[in-house]
Amino acid sequence: MSNELKIEAGKYYRMRNGERAYVALTNKPGAKPIVGWRDGGQPHEWTTDGSHFDSGIEALYDIISEWVEPERIPWEHLPKWCRWWAKDKDGAEWGFRYQPLPESFSWQSTAARSACPVLDEHHSNYTGDWRNSLRERPEGV
C-alpha cells in the first residue's frame, strides 16, 4: 500500500480489482478503522493504509488510489458517420466525419457538412484542455 494516499470519509476510491469503493467513516475504533462499501452496497472495512482484511498479499479489495471517472464520450448520441469527437474552447462538443484540425478556439473540418453538434443533454465528462480533446470513435461503437 502507498503511504502517500490519504483516505478520507465521503470520497470514492479505486480498489485493486478496478471497482469503486465509497469510504463512509475513517475513525472507527479498532484494527479496521475505515468503513465503507463498494458499488452494489457490499460493506467493507480497511486499515489506515487501505489494506482490506482479506488474507491475500494483494487483496482484491485493497484501496489503491482515488477514484477517477472513466472518460465518457457520447458516441451513442452521434450519427454512425461521426468518426471523431472534439470539444471547442467554449465547451461546445462536435462529432466529425473526417479528422478535424484545431484552429484558434475550435475544431474545424476540412470538408463541408461533416460536423454534427452534440446535444446539451448528452455532453461528455471531458474536463481537459480543449486542444487535447480529439477522440476517434472506437471500433464497434
URNOR-V320192 format. One record per residue. N is the residue number from 1. SS is DSSP state (hx for helix, st for strand, lp for the rest). PHI is phi in whole degrees, -180 to 180 (* if undefined). Layout:
BEGIN
{{N & SS & PHI} {N & SS & PHI}}
END
This chain:
BEGIN
{{1 & lp & *} {2 & lp & -83} {3 & lp & -76} {4 & lp & -78} {5 & lp & -77} {6 & lp & -99} {7 & lp & -92} {8 & lp & -125} {9 & lp & -67} {10 & lp & 87} {11 & st & -123} {12 & st & -100} {13 & st & -135} {14 & st & -97} {15 & st & -95} {16 & lp & -55} {17 & lp & -82} {18 & lp & 92} {19 & lp & -77} {20 & st & -97} {21 & st & -124} {22 & st & -107} {23 & st & -99} {24 & st & -98} {25 & st & -146} {26 & lp & -123} {27 & lp & -130} {28 & lp & -68} {29 & lp & -65} {30 & lp & 116} {31 & lp & -73} {32 & lp & -122} {33 & lp & -79} {34 & st & -108} {35 & st & -127} {36 & st & -173} {37 & st & -151} {38 & st & -98} {39 & lp & -52} {40 & lp & 106} {41 & lp & 91} {42 & lp & -74} {43 & st & -71} {44 & st & -144} {45 & st & -131} {46 & st & -137} {47 & lp & -83} {48 & lp & -64} {49 & lp & -93} {50 & lp & 93} {51 & lp & -70} {52 & st & -84} {53 & lp & -72} {54 & lp & -57} {55 & lp & -81} {56 & lp & -68} {57 & lp & -61} {58 & lp & -118} {59 & lp & -61} {60 & lp & -58} {61 & lp & -102} {62 & lp & -62} {63 & st & -81} {64 & st & -118} {65 & st & -166} {66 & st & -69} {67 & lp & -77} {68 & lp & -121} {69 & lp & -61} {70 & lp & -62} {71 & lp & -62} {72 & lp & -122} {73 & lp & -107} {74 & lp & -80} {75 & hx & -56} {76 & hx & -66} {77 & hx & -105} {78 & lp & -114} {79 & lp & -58} {80 & lp & -59} {81 & lp & -73} {82 & lp & -78} {83 & lp & -93} {84 & st & -131} {85 & st & -133} {86 & st & -157} {87 & st & -120} {88 & lp & -78} {89 & lp & -58} {90 & lp & -82} {91 & lp & 96} {92 & lp & -67} {93 & st & -112} {94 & st & -138} {95 & st & -105} {96 & st & -133} {97 & lp & -74} {98 & lp & -115} {99 & lp & -59} {100 & lp & -83} {101 & st & -118} {102 & st & -75} {103 & lp & -106} {104 & lp & -67} {105 & lp & -147} {106 & lp & -155} {107 & st & -97} {108 & st & -126} {109 & lp & -91} {110 & lp & -83} {111 & lp & -117} {112 & lp & -67} {113 & lp & 55} {114 & lp & -117} {115 & st & -117} {116 & st & -140} {117 & st & -71} {118 & lp & -89} {119 & lp & -67} {120 & hx & -50} {121 & hx & -74} {122 & hx & -121} {123 & lp & -65} {124 & lp & -77} {125 & lp & -107} {126 & lp & -67} {127 & lp & -124} {128 & lp & -79} {129 & lp & -64} {130 & hx & -59} {131 & hx & -70} {132 & hx & -108} {133 & lp & -84} {134 & lp & -58} {135 & st & -131} {136 & st & -95} {137 & lp & -60} {138 & lp & -67} {139 & lp & -57} {140 & lp & 78} {141 & lp & -102}}
END
